[in-house]
Amino acid sequence: MKKALYLIGSPNQTTQMHRVSQLLEDEYEPYFSQLYYDGWMRGFYEWLLRNNLLKTTIVQGHIKEKADKYLAAHSLRNDFEGRVFSNEYDLVVCCSDIIVPWPLLARTKSVFVQEGMTDPLNLWARLVKRLTHFPILTISTALNGMNNCCDIYCVASPGYAEHFRHIGVDAAKIIVTGIPNFDDIERLRNNSFPHRGYVLVATTDMRETFRPDNRPKFIRHATRIAAGRPMIFKFHPNEDMARATAEVKKYAPPGTLIYTSGNTEEMIANSVELITQYSTVAYVGLALGIPVHSYFDVDDLKRKLPIQNGGTSAQRIASICRQFGRFSGTGPEFLQQYQPIEQRAASPVTQS
C-alpha cells in the first residue's frame, strides 16, 4: 500500500486529520506526526524549542501531550518527525504550513486542510510577513498560508479562500471544501449538556501565547452584556486554569459557573448569547443564529463562516487526496480538471 503522513497539532487538528485518514485507509496506510521542521530550518526550530519559546503552542507542552495520547488511545502509528518508521511517503496531509518538513514536501504530494479560524493579522504579523520568511515568529496562526508550500489548499469557505490568497497562497491551489468539525453545526442542538438559557463566555489563551489580555476588563464587559442573565465561563484548554478561575470569581457576579473542560460547542448550542475573544467557536454561534460578540469583526466572521454541508467535508477532502494521489501533474493542474463529488453525481451518464 501507499503511505500517507498526517501532520497533527491541537485536538481539533488531530481529530480532523484522523477523520480524513479513515476515509483513505483502503489506499493509504496512515501514519501521524506532530508538526515539525526538517532540513535547513531544523536548527532554528530546535533553538526555539530549547528556549521554551513554543511551550504554549501546539508543538510543545501539554497540547502536544494531548495529541500523543490521542494517537495512543486510537492505536494510530506515531512517526514523530518521520524518524520512527523510516518511511518514504506518497502523500502528506498538513494542518498548517507554518511549520512543515520542507525536504519531505519537496518530493511528496501535499494537501493542506484548514484547521479553523486564523489568528488576527495584527501589526506584529504584518511586520513578520513584510520583513521575514518565518511565519512561525508570530507564535500564532495569523500567517498560515504564507509559505504557499503545499500543492493544494482545502479551505472552509469562499471568504477564507480570499483570505488565504491575501496571505500568499497561489489562488490556483485553493479549493473550498468546508472543514471537518465545523461543517455540520446544526447537529450540536441535540446534546446532553445540563444547562440552558445562559450567556456563554469563551475565553482565549492570549496571555499564554504572548499577547496582551486585560482579563478583568473583559470579564466586566461580559457581565454588562449579560445584564443579569446567568453566565457560564469556559476557558481555553491552554490557559492557566487557576489564574483564570480566580479572576472570574473576583470580577464576575456570584453564581457564575466555570468550566475548565468540556464540549464548548455543545455549551454554545444551549446558550442564548456568546461572548468570545479570539476563538474559532464564534463560528458555532454564528451558524446557530446566536448573537455573537468577538474581538474579531463579526461582519468579517460572517463572510468567512465555514460552509455547512451536512458533515461531508472530510469526504470531499479525502476525495481530493485520493484523486490527486493518482494524478501526474501539479496541484493547480489537478484542480483545473477536478470535479467535486456533488458535480460528478449530477453529471449525466454517457453510454457507449
MIVOVEX-993830 format. One record per residue (C-alpha): x, y, z. Coordinates in steps of 0.1 Angstrom, whole numbers, padded with zeros to 4 digits, always signed. Layout:
<pts>
XYZ
...
</pts>
This chain:
<pts>
+0000+0000+0000
+0010+0036-0004
+0017+0055+0028
+0004+0089+0040
+0017+0111+0067
-0008+0132+0085
+0006+0162+0104
-0013+0169+0136
-0013+0195+0164
-0042+0207+0186
-0071+0183+0195
-0091+0199+0167
-0064+0194+0141
-0057+0159+0153
-0093+0148+0151
-0097+0163+0116
-0066+0145+0103
-0078+0113+0118
-0112+0116+0101
-0096+0122+0067
-0072+0093+0072
-0100+0068+0080
-0116+0076+0046
-0083+0068+0028
-0072+0036+0046
-0080+0014+0017
-0054+0031-0004
-0030+0049+0021
-0015+0033+0051
-0018+0061+0077
+0010+0075+0099
+0009+0106+0121
+0033+0131+0134
+0033+0163+0154
+0042+0193+0132
+0080+0196+0127
+0107+0213+0107
+0133+0195+0088
+0162+0205+0065
+0177+0240+0068
+0150+0252+0092
+0156+0225+0118
+0183+0242+0137
+0162+0274+0142
+0132+0253+0152
+0153+0233+0178
+0166+0266+0192
+0130+0278+0198
+0122+0245+0215
+0153+0245+0237
+0144+0280+0249
+0108+0271+0256
+0096+0298+0232
+0070+0273+0218
+0059+0259+0252
+0024+0273+0249
+0018+0263+0213
+0006+0231+0198
+0041+0217+0192
+0054+0217+0228
+0039+0211+0263
+0006+0198+0273
-0012+0203+0239
+0014+0181+0222
+0009+0156+0250
-0028+0155+0243
-0021+0147+0206
+0003+0119+0216
-0023+0105+0240
-0050+0106+0213
-0028+0087+0189
-0020+0061+0216
-0057+0058+0226
-0067+0051+0190
-0038+0028+0182
-0025+0052+0155
+0011+0049+0143
+0031+0079+0156
+0060+0085+0132
+0073+0115+0151
+0092+0138+0128
+0093+0109+0103
+0121+0093+0123
+0104+0063+0139
+0095+0041+0109
+0119+0055+0082
+0091+0055+0057
+0090+0071+0022
+0057+0088+0019
+0034+0091-0011
+0012+0118+0004
+0014+0144+0032
-0017+0160+0046
-0010+0191+0066
-0030+0210+0092
-0006+0240+0089
+0021+0253+0066
+0038+0275+0092
+0058+0245+0104
+0065+0220+0077
+0091+0194+0069
+0105+0211+0037
+0125+0183+0022
+0096+0159+0025
+0072+0183+0009
+0096+0190-0019
+0094+0153-0030
+0059+0143-0019
+0024+0154-0029
+0008+0175-0002
-0027+0187+0008
-0033+0214+0033
-0065+0213+0054
-0076+0244+0071
-0080+0239+0109
-0104+0266+0118
-0102+0304+0124
-0069+0320+0118
-0055+0345+0143
-0057+0382+0136
-0033+0398+0111
-0021+0423+0137
+0008+0447+0134
+0034+0421+0145
+0021+0396+0120
+0022+0422+0092
+0058+0431+0101
+0068+0394+0101
+0052+0389+0067
+0069+0420+0053
+0103+0417+0068
+0109+0379+0072
+0103+0345+0057
+0094+0329+0091
+0057+0329+0098
+0065+0309+0130
+0077+0342+0146
+0041+0353+0151
+0036+0324+0175
+0001+0322+0161
-0018+0310+0130
-0020+0345+0116
+0003+0337+0086
-0010+0302+0079
-0007+0301+0041
+0023+0325+0038
+0047+0296+0029
+0025+0286-0001
+0044+0253+0001
+0016+0227-0003
+0002+0215-0036
-0035+0220-0027
-0052+0241+0000
-0086+0229+0012
-0103+0258+0029
-0135+0265+0049
-0154+0290+0027
-0152+0315-0002
-0144+0341+0024
-0114+0321+0036
-0103+0315+0000
-0099+0352-0004
-0081+0354+0030
-0056+0328+0020
-0050+0345-0013
-0042+0377+0006
-0018+0359+0029
+0001+0345+0000
-0014+0312-0013
-0015+0308-0051
-0052+0312-0060
-0049+0282-0084
-0040+0259-0054
-0072+0268-0034
-0104+0248-0033
-0134+0254-0010
-0143+0221+0007
-0156+0231+0041
-0137+0218+0071
-0144+0188+0094
-0156+0197+0129
-0172+0229+0116
-0194+0218+0087
-0225+0203+0105
-0230+0227+0134
-0268+0222+0134
-0263+0187+0149
-0250+0203+0181
-0285+0213+0192
-0291+0177+0203
-0267+0173+0233
-0266+0163+0269
-0251+0195+0284
-0273+0201+0315
-0277+0239+0314
-0297+0261+0291
-0306+0298+0287
-0273+0314+0298
-0247+0337+0283
-0216+0318+0275
-0182+0334+0277
-0155+0315+0258
-0120+0329+0266
-0087+0327+0246
-0052+0317+0256
-0039+0352+0247
-0016+0355+0276
-0002+0321+0272
+0007+0329+0235
+0024+0362+0244
-0005+0386+0236
-0019+0412+0259
-0052+0404+0276
-0069+0427+0302
-0089+0399+0316
-0106+0419+0344
-0118+0444+0318
-0131+0416+0296
-0150+0399+0325
-0166+0433+0333
-0175+0438+0297
-0191+0403+0295
-0210+0410+0327
-0225+0442+0312
-0237+0422+0281
-0252+0395+0302
-0272+0422+0321
-0282+0400+0350
-0287+0368+0330
-0269+0336+0341
-0233+0333+0329
-0210+0304+0322
-0173+0309+0316
-0155+0282+0295
-0117+0285+0294
-0094+0277+0265
-0076+0244+0273
-0042+0261+0270
-0049+0286+0298
-0036+0288+0333
-0068+0275+0349
-0060+0286+0385
-0054+0322+0374
-0084+0323+0351
-0107+0308+0377
-0096+0332+0404
-0103+0362+0381
-0138+0351+0373
-0145+0345+0410
-0133+0380+0417
-0148+0400+0389
-0179+0381+0377
-0213+0381+0396
-0218+0355+0423
-0232+0322+0410
-0213+0324+0377
-0204+0288+0366
-0169+0280+0355
-0158+0251+0332
-0122+0243+0326
-0130+0214+0303
-0160+0200+0284
-0175+0204+0249
-0175+0241+0242
-0196+0237+0210
-0224+0220+0229
-0223+0247+0256
-0228+0273+0228
-0257+0254+0213
-0276+0257+0247
-0267+0294+0252
-0287+0325+0243
-0257+0347+0236
-0219+0341+0230
-0191+0363+0241
-0156+0354+0228
-0122+0370+0224
-0102+0353+0195
-0118+0319+0191
-0130+0297+0163
-0161+0288+0183
-0175+0322+0173
-0184+0303+0141
-0205+0279+0160
-0226+0307+0175
-0230+0324+0141
-0240+0292+0123
-0267+0286+0150
-0280+0321+0148
-0269+0330+0183
-0259+0367+0189
-0220+0367+0190
-0196+0392+0204
-0159+0388+0194
-0126+0407+0193
-0128+0399+0156
-0150+0420+0133
-0182+0399+0134
-0193+0410+0099
-0159+0396+0086
-0166+0364+0105
-0199+0361+0088
-0182+0364+0054
-0157+0337+0064
-0182+0314+0080
-0174+0277+0071
-0198+0263+0046
-0224+0239+0061
-0225+0208+0040
-0240+0182+0065
-0207+0169+0076
-0193+0159+0042
-0161+0180+0043
-0139+0150+0053
-0153+0130+0024
-0146+0159+0000
-0110+0163+0013
-0104+0126+0011
-0117+0125-0025
-0092+0152-0034
-0064+0134-0017
-0072+0101-0034
-0076+0116-0069
-0046+0139-0066
-0025+0110-0055
-0033+0093-0088
-0027+0125-0109
+0006+0131-0126
+0005+0169-0127
+0007+0197-0103
-0019+0208-0077
-0032+0237-0099
-0034+0214-0129
-0053+0189-0109
-0078+0214-0096
-0084+0227-0132
-0099+0194-0141
-0113+0183-0107
-0150+0177-0104
-0163+0179-0068
-0184+0149-0056
-0217+0167-0060
-0209+0178-0095
-0199+0143-0106
-0231+0130-0091
-0251+0155-0111
-0233+0148-0144
-0253+0127-0169
-0240+0092-0176
-0228+0088-0211
-0234+0053-0225
-0214+0039-0254
</pts>
